[in-house]
Amino acid sequence: MRKKLNITEGIFPMPVLMVATYNEDGSVNVMNAAWGTMQERGIVALNLTESHKTVKNIKARGAFTVSIADAAHVVEADYLGVESGNRVLKKFENSGLTASKSEKVDAPVINEFPLCLECEFIEYQNGAYGLGVIGKVVNVTADESVIVDDKIDMSLVNAIAFDPYTHGYYKVTERVGEAFKDGLRLKK
Ligand SMILES: Cc1cc2nc3c(=O)[nH]c(=O)nc-3n(C[C@H](O)[C@H](O)[C@H](O)COP(=O)(O)O)c2cc1C
């Protein structure tokens, strides 16, 4: 027997993305975004409310970075989703995290998060079914602590996922299969 749930945003896992930008004075701002994905290879789509400081910064600077939040920084990641740079310009400083300038785009890379996509702003889609911020990925970097034999080891990244059903964060670490391969065993 299946039970009806009163929820519409039921896809799990959703990512926990840290979207980093520069404020007008050059200080760093970061927000938490779960409504984001790879729209196609090399293109990210982030459904960010237009009034967020992050969106103003992206439009002004033409760039942003997207880091994958990890389990070691759940509190910081959540804080970046409950405070706005519109209200507190020192929001990022309050988080205790640190950042370096991207070598490729006019946006900061958060040092503490192991994986980062550096993006150029393409457009903001604000129609009823618009996707929000669309960006082109021009560089992807990873901390060497999560690289084994020249490949990312996701079990070392300790990424977290957002559960929209009960508003929880979950650790995503255990590899349970090989994509495009395991299923071949059932091909007739
Ligand atoms: C788990 C979580 C996920 C969130 N996902 C989004 C999102 O995808 N899009 C969005 O516009 N806001 C999202 N928010 C809310 C923003 O992070 C929040 O409004 C933040 O204050 C915006 O920061 P800014 O004004 O400094 O840019 C999320 C918040 C949390 C806690």
Ligand as a Chemical Component Dictionary entry (heavy atoms), coordinates in Angstrom:
data_LIG
# 
_chem_comp.id                   LIG 
_chem_comp.type                 NON-POLYMER 
_chem_comp.pdbx_formal_charge   0 
_chem_comp.three_letter_code    LIG 
# 
loop_
_chem_comp_atom.comp_id 
_chem_comp_atom.atom_id 
_chem_comp_atom.alt_atom_id 
_chem_comp_atom.type_symbol 
_chem_comp_atom.charge 
_chem_comp_atom.model_Cartn_x 
_chem_comp_atom.model_Cartn_y 
_chem_comp_atom.model_Cartn_z 
_chem_comp_atom.pdbx_ordinal 
LIG C1  C1  C 0 19.584 23.577 2.247  1  
LIG C2  C2  C 0 19.329 24.908 1.587  2  
LIG C3  C3  C 0 19.171 24.946 0.205  3  
LIG C4  C4  C 0 18.906 26.164 -0.437 4  
LIG N1  N1  N 0 18.753 26.156 -1.796 5  
LIG C5  C5  C 0 18.462 27.317 -2.430 6  
LIG C6  C6  C 0 18.337 27.348 -3.854 7  
LIG O1  O1  O 0 18.552 26.352 -4.546 8  
LIG N2  N2  N 0 17.980 28.527 -4.427 9  
LIG C7  C7  C 0 17.788 29.682 -3.713 10 
LIG O2  O2  O 0 17.486 30.713 -4.310 11 
LIG N3  N3  N 0 17.968 29.691 -2.352 12 
LIG C8  C8  C 0 18.301 28.561 -1.703 13 
LIG N4  N4  N 0 18.493 28.551 -0.353 14 
LIG C9  C9  C 0 18.361 29.810 0.398  15 
LIG C10 C10 C 0 19.592 30.713 0.275  16 
LIG O3  O3  O 0 20.790 30.010 0.540  17 
LIG C11 C11 C 0 19.446 31.878 1.281  18 
LIG O4  O4  O 0 18.285 32.628 0.958  19 
LIG C12 C12 C 0 20.668 32.773 1.370  20 
LIG O5  O5  O 0 20.462 33.668 2.430  21 
LIG C13 C13 C 0 20.973 33.582 0.119  22 
LIG O6  O6  O 0 22.191 34.232 0.356  23 
LIG P1  P1  P 0 22.665 35.569 -0.333 24 
LIG O7  O7  O 0 21.529 36.592 -0.243 25 
LIG O8  O8  O 0 23.854 35.981 0.495  26 
LIG O9  O9  O 0 23.009 35.261 -1.731 27 
LIG C14 C14 C 0 18.799 27.363 0.322  28 
LIG C15 C15 C 0 19.001 27.330 1.698  29 
LIG C16 C16 C 0 19.265 26.107 2.326  30 
LIG C17 C17 C 0 19.495 26.083 3.810  31 
# 
loop_
_chem_comp_bond.comp_id 
_chem_comp_bond.atom_id_1 
_chem_comp_bond.atom_id_2 
_chem_comp_bond.value_order 
_chem_comp_bond.pdbx_ordinal 
LIG C1  C2  SING 1  
LIG C2  C3  SING 2  
LIG C2  C16 DOUB 3  
LIG C3  C4  DOUB 4  
LIG C4  N1  SING 5  
LIG C4  C14 SING 6  
LIG N1  C5  DOUB 7  
LIG C5  C6  SING 8  
LIG C5  C8  SING 9  
LIG C6  O1  DOUB 10 
LIG C6  N2  SING 11 
LIG N2  C7  SING 12 
LIG C7  O2  DOUB 13 
LIG C7  N3  SING 14 
LIG N3  C8  DOUB 15 
LIG C8  N4  SING 16 
LIG N4  C9  SING 17 
LIG N4  C14 SING 18 
LIG C9  C10 SING 19 
LIG C10 O3  SING 20 
LIG C10 C11 SING 21 
LIG C11 O4  SING 22 
LIG C11 C12 SING 23 
LIG C12 O5  SING 24 
LIG C12 C13 SING 25 
LIG C13 O6  SING 26 
LIG O6  P1  SING 27 
LIG P1  O7  DOUB 28 
LIG P1  O8  SING 29 
LIG P1  O9  SING 30 
LIG C14 C15 DOUB 31 
LIG C15 C16 SING 32 
LIG C16 C17 SING 33 
# 
